[in-house]
Amino acid sequence: MDIENVEEQLTHKETSRAGDLANEQRCDPAAHVWPLRTFGDPVWVPFTYTFVEHVKGDSFGMLMAIASLLPVFIVVGFATLILFRRDLHTIVFFIGMLLNEGVNWICKHGLGHLRPCTNRVHHGSIYAMPSNHSQFMWFFFAYFTFFLLFRLQKSNPTPQQLQLGNWLWKSVVISASLAASCVVAYSRAYLHYHSSSQVILGCVLGSALGIGWFLVVQNVLTPLFPVVASWKICEILLIRDTTLIPNILFFEYSKQREETSIRMRKLRTGNRNH
């Protein structure tokens, strides 16, 4: 009888605890959920790559938190380009970003420099020298700038007006990339995820690695692209080399219009024969 009373009391306590928790979190304790594959009480942690905190009520801080997510958007963009474009240079550019992340991890754990002290619990790595976001963005900016200036060149001479327009849009794109890199770097210091020295080192190291990787790709890897594109695995995966095409966007546009025109003529000819 005593054992039954104890079990009833425990059940009553658990029910009361669930009810209190439901009232506190405004949730449904009777809702059916999938069981978790864990032992004991689960400990919930955020996905740190997309978890950014800012001071409540600080609208500018919220904008800085959104800006800190820009590297995630860039990675998603590269994954989309690789999936649908399958260009060797895009793949190699992304490989450089992954190597840059590896260098950042080695530097962080090698230097062992901690993050600034704040009144919040930080999730993720406790090491912060150099800033990962800053290094990522400035690697992207440095490589992308050199790509526009020295790689994306027209093979045929163009009139002076077209050359001026070409330099104009390149200047706009480079300026926008520089502004985005500066904003992301500033946001990491503003939100107290990094000190100023950690952010500056990330910018310098990312720029150096971006320029260095561009030189490696331009002088060492690019001459190998035709050979790599001829591999059987690349043919199966439809991986291609577009290095010799100066303006791939205009090339694909003109070829698509040409192919559409040919197919339309064939379709009209077939309809007349019927």
C-alpha positions in Angstrom: 0.0 0.0 0.0 2.8 2.3 0.9 4.5 1.6 -2.5 1.3 2.5 -4.3 1.1 5.8 -2.5 4.7 6.6 -3.3 4.1 5.8 -7.0 0.9 8.0 -7.0 2.8 10.9 -5.4 5.6 10.6 -7.9 3.1 10.5 -10.8 1.4 13.5 -9.3 4.7 15.4 -9.0 5.7 14.6 -12.6 2.2 15.7 -13.9 2.5 18.9 -11.9 6.0 19.5 -13.2 4.9 19.0 -16.8 2.0 21.4 -16.2 4.2 24.0 -14.7 6.7 23.7 -17.6 3.9 23.9 -20.1 2.6 27.1 -18.5 6.1 28.6 -18.4 6.9 27.7 -22.0 3.4 28.1 -23.4 3.4 24.6 -25.0 1.1 21.5 -25.2 2.3 18.8 -22.8 -0.1 16.2 -24.4 1.3 16.7 -27.9 2.8 13.6 -29.6 6.5 14.0 -30.4 9.1 11.7 -31.8 11.4 10.1 -29.2 15.0 11.4 -28.9 18.0 9.2 -29.4 19.7 10.2 -26.2 20.3 8.9 -22.7 19.0 10.8 -19.7 17.7 14.3 -19.9 18.5 15.9 -23.3 20.6 19.0 -23.3 19.6 21.4 -26.1 22.3 23.4 -27.9 22.0 25.9 -30.8 23.4 25.4 -34.3 26.3 27.8 -33.8 26.9 28.6 -37.5 23.5 30.4 -37.7 23.2 31.4 -34.0 23.8 35.1 -33.4 22.8 37.1 -30.4 22.3 40.9 -30.0 21.2 43.2 -27.2 17.4 43.3 -26.9 16.0 46.6 -28.2 19.2 47.4 -30.2 17.9 47.8 -33.8 21.4 48.4 -35.1 22.6 45.3 -33.3 19.9 43.3 -34.9 21.1 44.5 -38.3 24.7 43.5 -37.4 23.4 40.1 -36.3 21.8 39.7 -39.7 25.0 40.8 -41.4 26.9 38.2 -39.5 24.9 35.5 -41.4 26.3 36.7 -44.8 29.0 33.9 -44.9 26.2 31.3 -44.5 24.4 32.8 -47.5 27.6 32.8 -49.6 28.2 29.1 -48.8 24.6 28.3 -49.8 25.1 30.3 -53.0 28.3 28.4 -53.8 26.6 25.1 -53.2 23.8 26.1 -55.6 26.3 27.2 -58.3 28.3 24.0 -58.0 25.2 21.9 -58.2 23.7 23.6 -61.2 26.8 25.1 -63.0 29.4 22.4 -62.3 32.2 24.6 -63.4 35.7 23.7 -62.3 36.7 27.2 -61.4 33.7 27.6 -59.0 34.6 24.2 -57.4 38.2 25.2 -56.9 37.1 28.6 -55.5 35.0 26.8 -52.9 37.8 24.4 -52.1 39.9 27.4 -51.3 37.3 28.6 -48.9 37.3 25.2 -47.1 41.1 25.4 -46.9 40.8 28.9 -45.5 38.4 27.5 -42.8 41.0 24.8 -41.9 43.7 27.4 -41.5 41.4 29.4 -39.2 40.7 26.4 -37.0 44.5 25.7 -36.7 45.2 29.3 -35.8 42.5 29.5 -33.3 43.5 26.3 -31.4 47.2 27.1 -31.9 47.1 30.6 -30.5 44.4 29.8 -27.9 43.2 33.4 -27.6 39.9 33.6 -25.8 36.8 35.6 -26.6 36.0 38.9 -24.9 34.2 38.6 -21.5 30.4 39.3 -21.7 27.4 38.6 -19.5 26.1 35.8 -21.8 26.9 32.1 -22.3 28.8 31.7 -25.5 28.0 28.7 -27.7 30.7 27.2 -29.9 34.4 27.4 -29.8 35.9 29.4 -26.9 38.9 30.5 -29.1 38.6 33.6 -31.2 41.9 34.5 -32.7 41.5 35.2 -35.6 37.9 36.0 -36.3 36.4 33.3 -38.6 33.7 35.5 -40.1 36.2 38.2 -40.9 38.8 35.8 -42.4 36.1 34.2 -44.5 34.7 37.4 -45.9 38.1 38.9 -46.7 39.3 35.7 -48.3 36.2 35.9 -50.6 36.7 39.7 -51.2 40.4 39.3 -52.1 40.0 36.3 -54.4 36.8 37.7 -56.1 38.6 41.1 -56.7 41.6 39.5 -58.3 39.3 37.3 -60.3 37.4 40.3 -61.7 40.5 42.3 -62.5 42.9 39.7 -63.9 40.8 36.7 -64.9 37.5 38.0 -66.2 38.9 39.7 -69.4 37.4 39.9 -72.8 39.5 38.1 -75.5 38.5 40.6 -78.3 39.2 44.3 -78.3 36.2 46.5 -77.5 35.4 50.1 -78.1 36.3 52.6 -75.5 32.7 53.1 -74.3 32.3 49.3 -73.8 35.6 49.3 -71.9 34.4 52.1 -69.7 31.2 50.3 -69.0 33.1 47.1 -68.2 35.3 48.9 -65.6 32.2 50.6 -64.2 30.3 47.5 -63.3 33.5 45.8 -62.0 34.1 48.8 -59.7 30.5 48.6 -58.4 30.8 44.9 -57.7 34.2 45.2 -56.0 32.9 48.2 -53.9 29.9 46.2 -52.8 32.0 43.2 -51.9 34.4 45.4 -49.9 31.5 47.1 -48.1 30.0 43.7 -47.2 33.3 42.4 -45.9 33.8 45.5 -43.7 30.3 45.3 -42.3 30.6 41.6 -41.4 34.0 42.3 -39.7 32.6 45.2 -37.8 29.6 43.3 -36.7 31.7 40.7 -35.0 33.4 43.3 -32.8 30.2 45.3 -32.3 28.4 42.2 -31.0 31.4 41.4 -28.7 32.1 38.0 -30.3 35.7 39.2 -31.0 38.1 41.9 -30.0 39.4 44.4 -32.5 42.7 42.7 -32.8 41.0 39.3 -33.5 38.9 40.9 -36.3 41.9 42.7 -37.8 44.0 39.6 -37.9 41.1 37.7 -39.5 40.9 40.4 -42.2 44.7 40.4 -42.9 45.0 36.6 -42.9 41.9 36.1 -45.1 43.2 38.7 -47.6 46.6 37.0 -47.8 45.1 33.6 -48.2 42.7 34.8 -50.9 45.4 36.4 -53.0 47.7 33.4 -52.5 45.0 30.9 -53.5 44.1 33.0 -56.6 47.8 32.8 -57.7 47.8 29.1 -57.2 44.6 28.6 -59.2 45.7 31.0 -61.9 49.2 29.7 -62.4 49.1 26.0 -61.3 45.6 24.6 -61.4 44.0 26.4 -64.4 46.3 24.8 -67.0 45.2 21.5 -65.6 41.5 22.1 -66.0 41.2 20.7 -69.6 42.8 17.5 -68.4 40.6 17.2 -65.3 37.5 18.0 -67.4 38.3 15.1 -69.7 38.3 12.6 -66.8 35.6 10.0 -66.9 34.2 10.9 -63.5 33.9 14.6 -64.7 32.1 13.5 -67.8 29.7 11.5 -65.8 29.0 14.3 -63.3 28.9 16.9 -66.2 31.8 18.9 -64.7 33.1 21.4 -67.3 35.9 23.9 -67.9 34.8 27.3 -69.2 38.1 29.0 -68.8 38.5 29.8 -72.5 35.1 31.4 -72.8 35.5 35.2 -71.9 31.8 35.9 -71.1 30.1 32.7 -70.2 26.8 34.4 -69.5 26.6 36.0 -73.0 27.8 32.7 -74.5 25.1 30.6 -72.9 22.5 33.3 -73.7 23.4 33.4 -77.4 23.7 29.6 -77.7 20.3 29.1 -76.0 18.6 31.6 -78.4 20.3 29.9 -81.4 19.2 26.4 -80.3 15.7 27.7 -79.6 15.5 29.2 -83.1 16.7 26.0 -84.7 14.1 23.9 -82.8 11.3 26.3 -83.6 12.1 26.1 -87.4 12.1 22.3 -87.2 8.8 22.4 -85.3 7.2 24.7 -87.9 8.5 22.5 -90.7 7.1 19.4 -89.1 3.7 21.0 -88.7 3.6 22.1 -92.3 4.4 18.6 -93.5 1.5 17.2 -91.5 
